[in-house]
Amino acid sequence: MKTPLLACALACGMLAGCSGGSIYGKPGVTYSQWRRDDAECREAGRSDGRSDADAYLRCMQGRGYGEPPR
C-alpha cells in the first residue's frame, strides 16, 4: 500500500517541479492578494492574444515582487 502512494507522491512532485510555473515572492502579501496581482499582471502582459513575459515581469516587479529563482 505504501509503494503506490509513494510513487504517486514522487510523480506529483516531479510534475510540479517541471511545470515551468513561476512564483513571485513579496514579504507580507496574502495568497489572495498575490492571485489578484498575478491575474492583473497576466492581463497587462497580453497583446493580440499572446503573452508577453517581459511585460508580466515588469508588472510584478512594479508591485514589489521579486523575480523567482531560476
N, C-alpha and C positions, 0 to 999 in steps of 0.2 A: 504493500500500500504506500509506503514512503517513497519508493523509487519513482512511480508515475508522478507523484506530487512534486518531487524534487526536479524531475525532468521538465515539468510544466513551468515551475518557478524559474529555472535556468533559461528556458526558451523565452519567456516573457521578459526577463531581464536583458537578454541579448537583443530582442526586438526593440525594446525601449532605448537601449544604448545606440542602436544603429538607425534610429528613426530620422536622424538629421534635424530634429526639432531643437530650437534654441530657447533657453530660459534666461531672461534678463533679470538681474538682481537689483534691488533697491531697498536699503535698510528701512524697516518700519512700515513697508507697504503691505496691505492686506491682499489676500488672494483675489477678492472681488475687484479691488482697485487695479491690480495687475491685469486681470482679464479685460477690464474696461479699457485701460491704456493700450493693451495689446490689440484689441479689436479696432480701436480708433486709429492706431498707427498702421495696422494692416490695410485699413480703408484708405488712409492717406498715401500709402505706398503703392496703390493700384493706379494704373493708367492703361486705357484701352483694353481692359480685361486681363492685363498681365501684372505680375507682381514685380515691384522694384525693391530689391533687398536693401539697397543703399538708402532709399528714402525711408524705409521702415527703421533701419538702424539709426538714422539721424533723428527721427521722431522719438524713438525710445530714449536715446541719449539726451535729447532736449527735455525730456520729462524726468531726467535724473537717474535713469537706469544704466547700469554698467554693462558692457559688452560681455556676452557669455564666453567662457573659456573654450578654446578650440582644441 
